[in-house]
């Protein structure tokens, strides 16, 4: 844009952007037939997933939540992101 940088979009924090990215990764994995464990390994790393028993793992719960929230985002929840006003 005429050699000028576009100002950073402050509507979402870096943590929110990372969570949104992980949600979409999780949904993509699920649509490709990946198990929750395989999705967790792709997102969080195989070593972290292997550290705790899977059935009681916090990463298992986080992965299931990412898939659930990602599906809600795709089903129309993304509209709330579009309604946020850009801060100057």
Secondary structure, DSSP 8 states (H G I E B T S, - for coil): -TT-------SS-HHHHHHHHHHHHHHHHHHTT--HHHHHHHHH-HHHHHTS-GGG-HHHHHHHHHHHHHHHIIIIIHHHHHHS----
